[in-house]
Structures are given as C-alpha cells and as structure tokens.
Amino acid sequence: MASTSVSVGENHGVHGTAGTGQLIRVILADTQAIFRAGLRKIFALEDDIRVVGQAETLPQTQSAVTKFSADILIFESALAANPVEAVTELLRQAPQLKIVVVTPTSDEQLTLDLFRRGAHGILSREVEPEVLVDCLRKVAAGEPWLENQAIHWVMEAFRGHNLRPSGARPKVQLTPKETLIVSCVTQGMKNKEIAVRVGTTEQVVKNYLRKVYDKLGVADRLELALYCLSHHVVDGVKPPPVPTAAPAMDNALSAAASGSSGAAPSSVPAAVSSSAPHNSAPHNSAPPHTVPPGKLS
C-alpha cells in the first residue's frame, strides 16, 4: 500500500468561535484512509476545528506531533502493538498535546490503562460524529472525556480500591519532592522511570509514595491519580525530564577515577517501609476495526 508521510490537512474553512471559543488544531493518526477522510469531512463543517496534520503509522505519528503545532491528537490504538506505552511516549515528546484514543471496541482494561497513562479522551470506533466533536471541544477546554461505560469502569475501579472510611479529607501540603513524584504517577510512569527522573532509587520512590498515600488518604496509584485529577493537586507541574546521565553512574565513574571504594547509599525515611503498589500490565490492542456503514465515512 502506498504510504504518504506526515501530511498537512485540508480543512481551511472559516474559523469562528464555536465550542471552546478558539481554534482547535487536530492531528489525525489512523491506519485507515477512509476513516481519516470521513473525519476531515466532519470537521470541515465545524468552524472551530481544523485538521493540521495526518499520519497512518506510529513513526509518522511521532514525527507529526513534533512537526505540527496541534492541540489534540486523535490516535487509533491499533497503530501500536502496545498503545499504552505509545501514548506515554507521545506525551513525553509533546507534553502540551492532548491525546484522544480511538479503540476498536470498548475495552475495560485498555481504558483504565490509557486513563492512568494520561490519555485525555477515550472512545470507541463506533462513536457518532456529533459525540466526537463534543469530545474534542471538551478535551480542548481541559476536561477529561470518557464514554458512559468507561466512566462506570473508572468509578468501579476507584470504589474497589477505596477501602478507607468515607468523609472529607483534610487539606494537606506535599513537599516539592513528593509533588514531583506524584506528577510522574499521574503520567503513568513506573517506579523505575520515576527514580531516574527525580534522581533517586526505586526504594526511595516507594517510600515517598507510601507517605503520600497516608497524607492524602488514598490506597494505591489509581486512587492517587483520581484524587489528584479531581483536586488539582499537581496542575501545572511538569515531570522532570530524563537526565542525560544518571547520577549513580557519574558517582561510580568519579569513584573509579579517584581509586575510592564504596558508594554513598540514598537516605530512606525510617518511618516508611512498604512494597510498591501493583502496576497494571499494559494491554495489547486488537487489530484495526472496519469502519461500520454510516459511521464517519
């Protein structure tokens, strides 16, 4: 099949102030040309939505998010063998981008994993055009968007992990280090990646998280992420970038050069000792779903 590399969209209609009151720039990333064409026709009827780029493979998508200035990426989960990890990487490449993931069908585990990793909207391929347009406007305005069934799954997951007595939680103040670690958790990072980002060890990250759980009255990572989203705990806080060289490696090289032996261990809060919460395994997506008659085509 002939493949066109990252391309510029053709929606050049009048750009008014409908919906969010601002132009919503969209990148379409989907394996099926007919689906992309259908979306372009739908968005051409909207004054406030413009397609600025397209892609039909994961490498093209990664190129598009850095090449084009966009607000939202519509990302087909079938573009990647592991869509959860792909979303994490795309958000690392373009932190300002909001990602709406299109899945072949409604899938509970995939929905929860994508939501944990920072997807801003999740919907199935059978979505009605007007619902998709509403989704884009709400996501552009900063609101998460889930279908009714997905909301039910997220709430059930929340309730299933919420084993503590209900009631108003007191306001707490997180330390700068705790805030950085929590911001990484809300982006779906695992303890090992968080440790690299903040320059510490996995065990120290585990201990910090246990302290945060006690402070906020939550039980695990999912409940922590939901709490932070609803209480705006880490709004505006960006996870630290991946360092060019790990501090531990620099120390080891310095020690070797000076002929010294031994390593300075990281300090661990004595009052905190617990294992890390369980991380959900990524879910592989199903093969691309054929566009149903009358749906976005």
Short mmCIF file of the C-alpha atoms (twelve columns), coordinates in Angstrom:
data_MODEL
# 
_entry.id   MODEL 
# 
loop_
_atom_site.group_PDB 
_atom_site.id 
_atom_site.type_symbol 
_atom_site.label_atom_id 
_atom_site.label_alt_id 
_atom_site.label_comp_id 
_atom_site.label_asym_id 
_atom_site.label_seq_id 
_atom_site.Cartn_x 
_atom_site.Cartn_y 
_atom_site.Cartn_z 
_atom_site.pdbx_PDB_model_num 
ATOM 1   C CA . MET A 1   0.000   0.000  0.000  1 
ATOM 2   C CA . ALA A 2   1.326   3.386  -0.952 1 
ATOM 3   C CA . SER A 3   2.087   5.430  2.099  1 
ATOM 4   C CA . THR A 4   2.038   9.172  2.296  1 
ATOM 5   C CA . SER A 5   4.294   10.508 5.012  1 
ATOM 6   C CA . VAL A 6   3.115   13.054 7.518  1 
ATOM 7   C CA . SER A 7   0.792   15.382 5.640  1 
ATOM 8   C CA . VAL A 8   -0.910  18.696 6.195  1 
ATOM 9   C CA . GLY A 9   -4.693  18.669 6.482  1 
ATOM 10  C CA . GLU A 10  -7.079  20.312 4.048  1 
ATOM 11  C CA . ASN A 11  -9.622  21.916 6.385  1 
ATOM 12  C CA . HIS A 12  -9.325  25.600 5.512  1 
ATOM 13  C CA . GLY A 13  -12.844 26.748 6.321  1 
ATOM 14  C CA . VAL A 14  -13.870 29.820 8.281  1 
ATOM 15  C CA . HIS A 15  -12.504 29.667 11.806 1 
ATOM 16  C CA . GLY A 16  -15.093 31.071 14.184 1 
ATOM 17  C CA . THR A 17  -15.595 30.952 17.913 1 
ATOM 18  C CA . ALA A 18  -17.916 27.974 18.309 1 
ATOM 19  C CA . GLY A 19  -17.440 25.414 21.066 1 
ATOM 20  C CA . THR A 20  -14.446 26.409 23.146 1 
ATOM 21  C CA . GLY A 21  -14.170 29.878 21.599 1 
ATOM 22  C CA . GLN A 22  -10.812 29.071 19.984 1 
ATOM 23  C CA . LEU A 23  -9.464  27.162 17.004 1 
ATOM 24  C CA . ILE A 24  -8.832  23.503 17.834 1 
ATOM 25  C CA . ARG A 25  -5.908  22.165 15.793 1 
ATOM 26  C CA . VAL A 26  -6.067  18.405 15.278 1 
ATOM 27  C CA . ILE A 27  -3.688  15.702 14.043 1 
ATOM 28  C CA . LEU A 28  -5.378  12.555 12.684 1 
ATOM 29  C CA . ALA A 29  -3.423  9.343  13.220 1 
ATOM 30  C CA . ASP A 30  -5.259  6.312  11.878 1 
ATOM 31  C CA . THR A 31  -4.398  3.268  9.773  1 
ATOM 32  C CA . GLN A 32  -7.450  3.621  7.528  1 
ATOM 33  C CA . ALA A 33  -7.512  6.355  4.908  1 
ATOM 34  C CA . ILE A 34  -11.308 6.153  4.658  1 
ATOM 35  C CA . PHE A 35  -11.638 6.874  8.377  1 
ATOM 36  C CA . ARG A 36  -9.325  9.874  8.138  1 
ATOM 37  C CA . ALA A 37  -11.245 11.161 5.110  1 
ATOM 38  C CA . GLY A 38  -14.523 10.773 6.981  1 
ATOM 39  C CA . LEU A 39  -13.187 12.757 9.929  1 
ATOM 40  C CA . ARG A 40  -11.916 15.534 7.647  1 
ATOM 41  C CA . LYS A 41  -15.400 15.879 6.118  1 
ATOM 42  C CA . ILE A 42  -16.975 16.046 9.576  1 
ATOM 43  C CA . PHE A 43  -14.523 18.625 10.904 1 
ATOM 44  C CA . ALA A 44  -14.830 20.735 7.724  1 
ATOM 45  C CA . LEU A 45  -18.387 21.530 8.837  1 
ATOM 46  C CA . GLU A 46  -17.173 22.906 12.176 1 
ATOM 47  C CA . ASP A 47  -15.898 26.484 12.368 1 
ATOM 48  C CA . ASP A 48  -13.603 25.834 15.323 1 
ATOM 49  C CA . ILE A 49  -11.871 22.561 14.327 1 
ATOM 50  C CA . ARG A 50  -9.067  22.314 11.791 1 
ATOM 51  C CA . VAL A 51  -7.017  19.274 10.737 1 
ATOM 52  C CA . VAL A 52  -3.378  20.370 10.574 1 
ATOM 53  C CA . GLY A 53  -1.682  17.000 10.020 1 
ATOM 54  C CA . GLN A 54  -2.258  13.313 9.298  1 
ATOM 55  C CA . ALA A 55  -0.388  10.049 9.860  1 
ATOM 56  C CA . GLU A 56  -1.056  6.372  9.174  1 
ATOM 57  C CA . THR A 57  1.797   4.711  11.085 1 
ATOM 58  C CA . LEU A 58  3.275   5.132  14.552 1 
ATOM 59  C CA . PRO A 59  6.605   6.590  13.266 1 
ATOM 60  C CA . GLN A 60  4.654   9.109  11.185 1 
ATOM 61  C CA . THR A 61  2.593   9.992  14.243 1 
ATOM 62  C CA . GLN A 62  5.723   10.561 16.322 1 
ATOM 63  C CA . SER A 63  7.035   12.827 13.584 1 
ATOM 64  C CA . ALA A 64  3.741   14.697 13.273 1 
ATOM 65  C CA . VAL A 65  3.461   15.617 16.961 1 
ATOM 66  C CA . THR A 66  6.852   17.326 16.790 1 
ATOM 67  C CA . LYS A 67  6.403   18.823 13.312 1 
ATOM 68  C CA . PHE A 68  2.933   20.365 13.634 1 
ATOM 69  C CA . SER A 69  1.588   22.734 16.255 1 
ATOM 70  C CA . ALA A 70  -1.570  20.951 17.410 1 
ATOM 71  C CA . ASP A 71  -3.896  20.910 20.401 1 
ATOM 72  C CA . ILE A 72  -5.270  17.387 20.075 1 
ATOM 73  C CA . LEU A 73  -4.017  14.119 18.586 1 
ATOM 74  C CA . ILE A 74  -6.709  11.625 17.565 1 
ATOM 75  C CA . PHE A 75  -4.785  8.363  17.919 1 
ATOM 76  C CA . GLU A 76  -6.004  4.950  16.773 1 
ATOM 77  C CA . SER A 77  -4.901  2.367  19.321 1 
ATOM 78  C CA . ALA A 78  -4.197  -0.183 16.556 1 
ATOM 79  C CA . LEU A 79  -1.289  1.971  15.340 1 
ATOM 80  C CA . ALA A 80  0.868   0.452  18.097 1 
ATOM 81  C CA . ALA A 81  1.353   -3.084 19.375 1 
ATOM 82  C CA . ASN A 82  1.306   -1.521 22.842 1 
ATOM 83  C CA . PRO A 83  -0.924  1.576  22.671 1 
ATOM 84  C CA . VAL A 84  -0.481  2.341  26.375 1 
ATOM 85  C CA . GLU A 85  3.282   2.704  26.043 1 
ATOM 86  C CA . ALA A 86  2.822   4.590  22.763 1 
ATOM 87  C CA . VAL A 87  0.630   7.185  24.488 1 
ATOM 88  C CA . THR A 88  3.234   7.587  27.225 1 
ATOM 89  C CA . GLU A 89  5.973   8.177  24.656 1 
ATOM 90  C CA . LEU A 90  3.886   10.620 22.601 1 
ATOM 91  C CA . LEU A 91  3.118   12.666 25.705 1 
ATOM 92  C CA . ARG A 92  6.820   12.670 26.536 1 
ATOM 93  C CA . GLN A 93  7.554   14.030 23.051 1 
ATOM 94  C CA . ALA A 94  4.803   16.658 23.202 1 
ATOM 95  C CA . PRO A 95  3.736   17.322 26.820 1 
ATOM 96  C CA . GLN A 96  1.362   20.110 25.766 1 
ATOM 97  C CA . LEU A 97  -0.592  17.783 23.453 1 
ATOM 98  C CA . LYS A 98  -3.919  16.257 24.480 1 
ATOM 99  C CA . ILE A 99  -4.493  12.734 23.197 1 
ATOM 100 C CA . VAL A 100 -7.877  11.239 22.318 1 
ATOM 101 C CA . VAL A 101 -7.515  7.483  21.770 1 
ATOM 102 C CA . VAL A 102 -9.870  5.638  19.409 1 
ATOM 103 C CA . THR A 103 -10.202 1.929  20.291 1 
ATOM 104 C CA . PRO A 104 -11.719 -0.842 18.096 1 
ATOM 105 C CA . THR A 105 -14.363 -1.591 20.740 1 
ATOM 106 C CA . SER A 106 -14.998 -0.611 24.342 1 
ATOM 107 C CA . ASP A 107 -12.389 -2.421 26.469 1 
ATOM 108 C CA . GLU A 108 -12.291 -2.070 30.238 1 
ATOM 109 C CA . GLN A 109 -8.641  -2.869 30.943 1 
ATOM 110 C CA . LEU A 110 -7.339  -0.880 27.996 1 
ATOM 111 C CA . THR A 111 -9.484  2.089  29.033 1 
ATOM 112 C CA . LEU A 112 -8.167  2.027  32.604 1 
ATOM 113 C CA . ASP A 113 -4.552  1.656  31.462 1 
ATOM 114 C CA . LEU A 114 -4.833  4.508  28.947 1 
ATOM 115 C CA . PHE A 115 -6.506  6.736  31.528 1 
ATOM 116 C CA . ARG A 116 -3.724  6.019  34.027 1 
ATOM 117 C CA . ARG A 117 -1.084  6.881  31.416 1 
ATOM 118 C CA . GLY A 118 -2.525  10.310 30.675 1 
ATOM 119 C CA . ALA A 119 -4.937  9.885  27.748 1 
ATOM 120 C CA . HIS A 120 -7.321  12.849 27.824 1 
ATOM 121 C CA . GLY A 121 -10.159 11.149 25.974 1 
ATOM 122 C CA . ILE A 122 -11.028 7.531  25.136 1 
ATOM 123 C CA . LEU A 123 -13.787 6.454  22.760 1 
ATOM 124 C CA . SER A 124 -14.691 3.502  20.577 1 
ATOM 125 C CA . ARG A 125 -14.582 3.500  16.779 1 
ATOM 126 C CA . GLU A 126 -18.383 3.328  16.556 1 
ATOM 127 C CA . VAL A 127 -18.721 6.832  18.042 1 
ATOM 128 C CA . GLU A 128 -21.291 9.134  16.450 1 
ATOM 129 C CA . PRO A 129 -19.838 12.211 14.675 1 
ATOM 130 C CA . GLU A 130 -21.553 14.739 16.947 1 
ATOM 131 C CA . VAL A 131 -20.248 12.921 20.021 1 
ATOM 132 C CA . LEU A 132 -16.688 13.017 18.687 1 
ATOM 133 C CA . VAL A 133 -16.962 16.764 18.015 1 
ATOM 134 C CA . ASP A 134 -18.264 17.312 21.556 1 
ATOM 135 C CA . CYS A 135 -15.378 15.219 22.886 1 
ATOM 136 C CA . LEU A 136 -12.784 17.345 21.083 1 
ATOM 137 C CA . ARG A 137 -14.250 20.591 22.387 1 
ATOM 138 C CA . LYS A 138 -14.332 19.388 25.978 1 
ATOM 139 C CA . VAL A 139 -10.813 17.969 25.825 1 
ATOM 140 C CA . ALA A 140 -9.551  21.207 24.267 1 
ATOM 141 C CA . ALA A 141 -11.131 23.066 27.196 1 
ATOM 142 C CA . GLY A 142 -9.124  20.929 29.628 1 
ATOM 143 C CA . GLU A 143 -11.771 18.385 30.612 1 
ATOM 144 C CA . PRO A 144 -11.193 14.610 30.507 1 
ATOM 145 C CA . TRP A 145 -13.685 12.789 28.266 1 
ATOM 146 C CA . LEU A 146 -14.915 9.226  28.683 1 
ATOM 147 C CA . GLU A 147 -17.945 7.386  27.348 1 
ATOM 148 C CA . ASN A 148 -20.608 6.417  29.883 1 
ATOM 149 C CA . GLN A 149 -19.410 2.821  30.113 1 
ATOM 150 C CA . ALA A 150 -15.812 3.961  30.612 1 
ATOM 151 C CA . ILE A 151 -16.866 6.341  33.396 1 
ATOM 152 C CA . HIS A 152 -18.545 3.390  35.098 1 
ATOM 153 C CA . TRP A 153 -15.347 1.315  34.825 1 
ATOM 154 C CA . VAL A 154 -13.196 4.091  36.274 1 
ATOM 155 C CA . MET A 155 -15.594 4.699  39.156 1 
ATOM 156 C CA . GLU A 156 -15.826 0.974  39.910 1 
ATOM 157 C CA . ALA A 157 -12.046 0.743  39.925 1 
ATOM 158 C CA . PHE A 158 -11.958 3.715  42.279 1 
ATOM 159 C CA . ARG A 159 -14.565 2.218  44.626 1 
ATOM 160 C CA . GLY A 160 -12.915 -1.194 44.520 1 
ATOM 161 C CA . HIS A 161 -9.667  0.282  45.836 1 
ATOM 162 C CA . ASN A 162 -11.242 2.735  48.259 1 
ATOM 163 C CA . LEU A 163 -11.297 0.650  51.439 1 
ATOM 164 C CA . ARG A 164 -10.996 3.535  53.873 1 
ATOM 165 C CA . PRO A 165 -13.901 5.263  55.625 1 
ATOM 166 C CA . SER A 166 -15.518 7.991  53.575 1 
ATOM 167 C CA . GLY A 167 -15.559 11.595 54.659 1 
ATOM 168 C CA . ALA A 168 -13.962 14.930 53.925 1 
ATOM 169 C CA . ARG A 169 -10.210 14.662 53.541 1 
ATOM 170 C CA . PRO A 170 -8.210  17.384 55.212 1 
ATOM 171 C CA . LYS A 171 -6.123  19.668 53.056 1 
ATOM 172 C CA . VAL A 172 -2.507  18.595 53.024 1 
ATOM 173 C CA . GLN A 173 0.681   20.139 51.736 1 
ATOM 174 C CA . LEU A 174 3.005   17.965 49.691 1 
ATOM 175 C CA . THR A 175 6.728   18.612 49.722 1 
ATOM 176 C CA . PRO A 176 8.372   19.619 46.405 1 
ATOM 177 C CA . LYS A 177 9.851   16.111 46.030 1 
ATOM 178 C CA . GLU A 178 6.504   14.470 46.759 1 
ATOM 179 C CA . THR A 179 4.804   16.747 44.237 1 
ATOM 180 C CA . LEU A 180 7.307   15.778 41.516 1 
ATOM 181 C CA . ILE A 181 6.827   12.078 42.212 1 
ATOM 182 C CA . VAL A 182 3.038   12.405 42.227 1 
ATOM 183 C CA . SER A 183 3.133   14.282 38.896 1 
ATOM 184 C CA . CYS A 184 5.072   11.349 37.426 1 
ATOM 185 C CA . VAL A 185 2.486   8.897  38.766 1 
ATOM 186 C CA . THR A 186 -0.362  10.824 37.118 1 
ATOM 187 C CA . GLN A 187 1.525   10.474 33.818 1 
ATOM 188 C CA . GLY A 188 1.536   6.679  34.240 1 
ATOM 189 C CA . MET A 189 5.240   6.262  34.990 1 
ATOM 190 C CA . LYS A 190 6.509   3.231  36.897 1 
ATOM 191 C CA . ASN A 191 8.756   3.491  39.948 1 
ATOM 192 C CA . LYS A 192 11.912  2.739  37.964 1 
ATOM 193 C CA . GLU A 193 11.269  5.567  35.493 1 
ATOM 194 C CA . ILE A 194 10.293  7.950  38.296 1 
ATOM 195 C CA . ALA A 195 13.550  7.179  40.115 1 
ATOM 196 C CA . VAL A 196 15.545  8.118  37.012 1 
ATOM 197 C CA . ARG A 197 13.562  11.314 36.514 1 
ATOM 198 C CA . VAL A 198 13.957  12.612 40.079 1 
ATOM 199 C CA . GLY A 199 17.472  11.286 40.621 1 
ATOM 200 C CA . THR A 200 16.919  8.710  43.361 1 
ATOM 201 C CA . THR A 201 16.268  4.969  43.796 1 
ATOM 202 C CA . GLU A 202 13.157  2.860  43.319 1 
ATOM 203 C CA . GLN A 203 13.022  2.111  47.039 1 
ATOM 204 C CA . VAL A 204 13.032  5.800  47.926 1 
ATOM 205 C CA . VAL A 205 10.209  6.370  45.417 1 
ATOM 206 C CA . LYS A 206 8.208   3.568  47.082 1 
ATOM 207 C CA . ASN A 207 8.731   5.160  50.477 1 
ATOM 208 C CA . TYR A 208 7.711   8.611  49.256 1 
ATOM 209 C CA . LEU A 209 4.562   7.177  47.682 1 
ATOM 210 C CA . ARG A 210 3.599   5.417  50.894 1 
ATOM 211 C CA . LYS A 211 3.901   8.734  52.735 1 
ATOM 212 C CA . VAL A 212 1.761   10.449 50.102 1 
ATOM 213 C CA . TYR A 213 -0.900  7.704  50.356 1 
ATOM 214 C CA . ASP A 214 -1.084  8.295  54.118 1 
ATOM 215 C CA . LYS A 215 -1.217  12.079 53.708 1 
ATOM 216 C CA . LEU A 216 -3.993  12.049 51.108 1 
ATOM 217 C CA . GLY A 217 -5.912  9.087  52.472 1 
ATOM 218 C CA . VAL A 218 -5.669  7.004  49.303 1 
ATOM 219 C CA . ALA A 219 -4.863  3.337  48.874 1 
ATOM 220 C CA . ASP A 220 -2.940  2.960  45.611 1 
ATOM 221 C CA . ARG A 221 -1.783  4.583  42.357 1 
ATOM 222 C CA . LEU A 222 -5.176  4.645  40.654 1 
ATOM 223 C CA . GLU A 223 -6.881  6.248  43.631 1 
ATOM 224 C CA . LEU A 224 -3.975  8.702  43.909 1 
ATOM 225 C CA . ALA A 225 -4.324  9.680  40.225 1 
ATOM 226 C CA . LEU A 226 -8.095  10.129 40.537 1 
ATOM 227 C CA . TYR A 227 -7.671  12.206 43.703 1 
ATOM 228 C CA . CYS A 228 -5.080  14.445 42.043 1 
ATOM 229 C CA . LEU A 229 -7.265  14.960 38.972 1 
ATOM 230 C CA . SER A 230 -10.352 15.889 40.992 1 
ATOM 231 C CA . HIS A 231 -8.452  18.088 43.499 1 
ATOM 232 C CA . HIS A 232 -5.995  19.665 41.014 1 
ATOM 233 C CA . VAL A 233 -3.070  18.614 43.209 1 
ATOM 234 C CA . VAL A 234 -0.406  18.766 40.502 1 
ATOM 235 C CA . ASP A 235 -1.955  21.173 37.994 1 
ATOM 236 C CA . GLY A 236 0.794   22.964 36.126 1 
ATOM 237 C CA . VAL A 237 3.514   20.674 37.499 1 
ATOM 238 C CA . LYS A 238 5.571   19.008 34.766 1 
ATOM 239 C CA . PRO A 239 7.511   15.795 35.467 1 
ATOM 240 C CA . PRO A 240 11.276  16.356 35.369 1 
ATOM 241 C CA . PRO A 241 12.959  15.411 32.073 1 
ATOM 242 C CA . VAL A 242 15.041  12.291 31.626 1 
ATOM 243 C CA . PRO A 243 18.620  13.166 32.716 1 
ATOM 244 C CA . THR A 244 21.382  12.822 30.153 1 
ATOM 245 C CA . ALA A 245 23.437  10.769 32.595 1 
ATOM 246 C CA . ALA A 246 22.240  9.047  35.760 1 
ATOM 247 C CA . PRO A 247 23.801  10.475 38.967 1 
ATOM 248 C CA . ALA A 248 24.708  6.985  40.159 1 
ATOM 249 C CA . MET A 249 26.755  6.377  37.029 1 
ATOM 250 C CA . ASP A 250 28.561  9.709  37.415 1 
ATOM 251 C CA . ASN A 251 29.414  8.860  41.030 1 
ATOM 252 C CA . ALA A 252 30.692  5.431  40.056 1 
ATOM 253 C CA . LEU A 253 32.923  6.878  37.354 1 
ATOM 254 C CA . SER A 254 34.267  9.512  39.731 1 
ATOM 255 C CA . ALA A 255 34.978  6.893  42.391 1 
ATOM 256 C CA . ALA A 256 36.772  4.694  39.887 1 
ATOM 257 C CA . ALA A 257 38.883  7.607  38.660 1 
ATOM 258 C CA . SER A 258 39.925  8.578  42.188 1 
ATOM 259 C CA . GLY A 259 40.548  4.995  43.279 1 
ATOM 260 C CA . SER A 260 37.971  5.252  46.069 1 
ATOM 261 C CA . SER A 261 35.739  2.368  47.034 1 
ATOM 262 C CA . GLY A 262 32.218  2.149  48.373 1 
ATOM 263 C CA . ALA A 263 29.107  4.039  47.434 1 
ATOM 264 C CA . ALA A 264 27.044  6.544  49.306 1 
ATOM 265 C CA . PRO A 265 23.612  4.994  49.819 1 
ATOM 266 C CA . SER A 266 20.488  7.058  49.319 1 
ATOM 267 C CA . SER A 267 18.758  8.019  52.521 1 
ATOM 268 C CA . VAL A 268 15.413  6.295  53.138 1 
ATOM 269 C CA . PRO A 269 12.854  7.694  55.590 1 
ATOM 270 C CA . ALA A 270 12.992  5.340  58.569 1 
ATOM 271 C CA . ALA A 271 9.286   5.573  59.329 1 
ATOM 272 C CA . VAL A 272 8.271   4.354  55.880 1 
ATOM 273 C CA . SER A 273 8.640   0.763  54.741 1 
ATOM 274 C CA . SER A 274 6.252   -0.883 52.326 1 
ATOM 275 C CA . SER A 275 6.214   -2.592 48.982 1 
ATOM 276 C CA . ALA A 276 5.228   -0.704 45.845 1 
ATOM 277 C CA . PRO A 277 1.594   -0.858 44.730 1 
ATOM 278 C CA . HIS A 278 0.729   -3.189 41.912 1 
ATOM 279 C CA . ASN A 279 1.134   -1.710 38.423 1 
ATOM 280 C CA . SER A 280 -1.370  -2.867 35.846 1 
ATOM 281 C CA . ALA A 281 0.182   -4.641 32.883 1 
ATOM 282 C CA . PRO A 282 -0.186  -2.853 29.538 1 
ATOM 283 C CA . HIS A 283 -2.928  -4.211 27.287 1 
ATOM 284 C CA . ASN A 284 -2.272  -5.001 23.645 1 
ATOM 285 C CA . SER A 285 -4.888  -3.590 21.315 1 
ATOM 286 C CA . ALA A 286 -6.996  -5.563 18.878 1 
ATOM 287 C CA . PRO A 287 -6.459  -5.409 15.085 1 
ATOM 288 C CA . PRO A 288 -7.909  -2.416 13.219 1 
ATOM 289 C CA . HIS A 289 -11.705 -2.413 13.125 1 
ATOM 290 C CA . THR A 290 -13.507 -1.937 9.837  1 
ATOM 291 C CA . VAL A 291 -15.425 1.326  9.663  1 
ATOM 292 C CA . PRO A 292 -19.114 0.402  10.015 1 
ATOM 293 C CA . PRO A 293 -21.533 1.623  7.311  1 
ATOM 294 C CA . GLY A 294 -22.791 5.113  8.032  1 
ATOM 295 C CA . LYS A 295 -20.118 5.837  10.672 1 
ATOM 296 C CA . LEU A 296 -17.586 8.545  9.944  1 
ATOM 297 C CA . SER A 297 -17.060 7.556  6.313  1 
# 
